[in-house]
């Protein structure tokens, strides 16, 4: 196998779609996350599609497990050509009531986890003078979302990290970009209350009057790690049906 891609949080809808798309693009795919039925299902779908797949149980709170998983993937499964930092947690709590333990947990997974995974993967990429990293942000960081201050702040950090790494790693042939998904119909929407009411709210704010699909986000990630984006780095693409325009 010429190259592998790592997708964190591959048991979720967007992570699964991304893993399947990168597998179709010719990557062997290492799916990382907390082991469970969802992660195993993603692996099974990849296997059924004929994609070389490796399942690695990783808790992004544990720096040692991140390093072990990525190093082993690069060494034993195939050189890591793409890292997709996708896993995130999103507790919904009013700002005045957020305990620091909850905030620390969100930062550890959504911010430090992205930082460390990128650091470990980039070491091999720099040696080979090629590679691509995509950090998954969120449109929430553009305007803020009530009861999600911890999550929103880490998604803003993901964009800032993207720009810093793009500047520093570019001379070594490593590209770093971000995607900011809009309100895709995923399990995360459960925190928004009534599903039909929220869907109407989303469509009202989008220029494109329908919900996005997981495959549409995965297609943008595919572009960013592929050869057609060979001169693109340090950018954030909003995949949100025109909710945020800049």
ChimeraX attribute file (.defattr): number of C-alpha atoms within 10 A of each C-alpha:
attribute: neighborCount
match mode: 1-to-1
recipient: residues
	/A:1	10
	/A:2	11
	/A:3	16
	/A:4	25
	/A:5	29
	/A:6	31
	/A:7	24
	/A:8	30
	/A:9	26
	/A:10	30
	/A:11	25
	/A:12	20
	/A:13	20
	/A:14	23
	/A:15	26
	/A:16	26
	/A:17	21
	/A:18	26
	/A:19	34
	/A:20	22
	/A:21	20
	/A:22	27
	/A:23	23
	/A:24	16
	/A:25	12
	/A:26	15
	/A:27	24
	/A:28	27
	/A:29	32
	/A:30	28
	/A:31	28
	/A:32	27
	/A:33	23
	/A:34	18
	/A:35	15
	/A:36	10
	/A:37	10
	/A:38	17
	/A:39	22
	/A:40	15
	/A:41	14
	/A:42	23
	/A:43	25
	/A:44	15
	/A:45	15
	/A:46	24
	/A:47	16
	/A:48	10
	/A:49	12
	/A:50	12
	/A:51	21
	/A:52	18
	/A:53	23
	/A:54	17
	/A:55	19
	/A:56	22
	/A:57	16
	/A:58	22
	/A:59	19
	/A:60	26
	/A:61	16
	/A:62	13
	/A:63	16
	/A:64	12
	/A:65	15
	/A:66	26
	/A:67	17
	/A:68	13
	/A:69	20
	/A:70	25
	/A:71	18
	/A:72	14
	/A:73	22
	/A:74	21
	/A:75	12
	/A:76	9
	/A:77	21
	/A:78	18
	/A:79	23
	/A:80	28
	/A:81	25
	/A:82	30
	/A:83	26
	/A:84	26
	/A:85	27
	/A:86	23
	/A:87	24
	/A:88	22
	/A:89	15
	/A:90	18
	/A:91	17
	/A:92	16
	/A:93	16
	/A:94	12
	/A:95	13
	/A:96	8
	/A:97	8
	/A:98	16
	/A:99	10
	/A:100	10
	/A:101	9
	/A:102	14
	/A:103	17
	/A:104	13
	/A:105	18
	/A:106	23
	/A:107	22
	/A:108	20
	/A:109	20
	/A:110	29
	/A:111	23
	/A:112	20
	/A:113	23
	/A:114	29
	/A:115	19
	/A:116	16
	/A:117	22
	/A:118	25
	/A:119	14
	/A:120	17
	/A:121	25
	/A:122	27
	/A:123	13
	/A:124	19
	/A:125	24
	/A:126	16
	/A:127	11
	/A:128	15
	/A:129	15
	/A:130	18
	/A:131	27
	/A:132	27
	/A:133	29
	/A:134	28
	/A:135	25
	/A:136	26
	/A:137	28
	/A:138	25
	/A:139	22
	/A:140	21
	/A:141	19
	/A:142	14
	/A:143	9
	/A:144	14
	/A:145	13
	/A:146	12
	/A:147	18
	/A:148	17
	/A:149	22
	/A:150	24
	/A:151	26
	/A:152	24
	/A:153	18
	/A:154	25
	/A:155	25
	/A:156	20
	/A:157	20
	/A:158	29
	/A:159	22
	/A:160	15
	/A:161	21
	/A:162	27
	/A:163	18
	/A:164	13
	/A:165	21
	/A:166	22
	/A:167	15
	/A:168	12
	/A:169	21
	/A:170	17
	/A:171	11
	/A:172	15
	/A:173	17
	/A:174	24
	/A:175	30
	/A:176	31
	/A:177	26
	/A:178	28
	/A:179	25
	/A:180	24
	/A:181	21
	/A:182	22
	/A:183	24
	/A:184	20
	/A:185	18
	/A:186	12
	/A:187	9
	/A:188	14
	/A:189	14
	/A:190	11
	/A:191	13
	/A:192	11
	/A:193	9
	/A:194	10
	/A:195	13
	/A:196	9
	/A:197	10
	/A:198	16
	/A:199	17
	/A:200	13
	/A:201	12
	/A:202	21
	/A:203	17
	/A:204	13
	/A:205	14
	/A:206	17
	/A:207	14
	/A:208	13
	/A:209	13
	/A:210	13
	/A:211	17
	/A:212	18
	/A:213	15
	/A:214	18
	/A:215	16
	/A:216	16
	/A:217	23
	/A:218	22
	/A:219	14
	/A:220	17
	/A:221	24
	/A:222	22
	/A:223	14
	/A:224	26
	/A:225	24
	/A:226	16
	/A:227	10
	/A:228	10
	/A:229	13
	/A:230	14
	/A:231	8
	/A:232	15
	/A:233	23
	/A:234	19
	/A:235	17
	/A:236	21
	/A:237	18
	/A:238	21
	/A:239	21
	/A:240	25
	/A:241	21
	/A:242	14
	/A:243	17
	/A:244	17
	/A:245	9
	/A:246	6
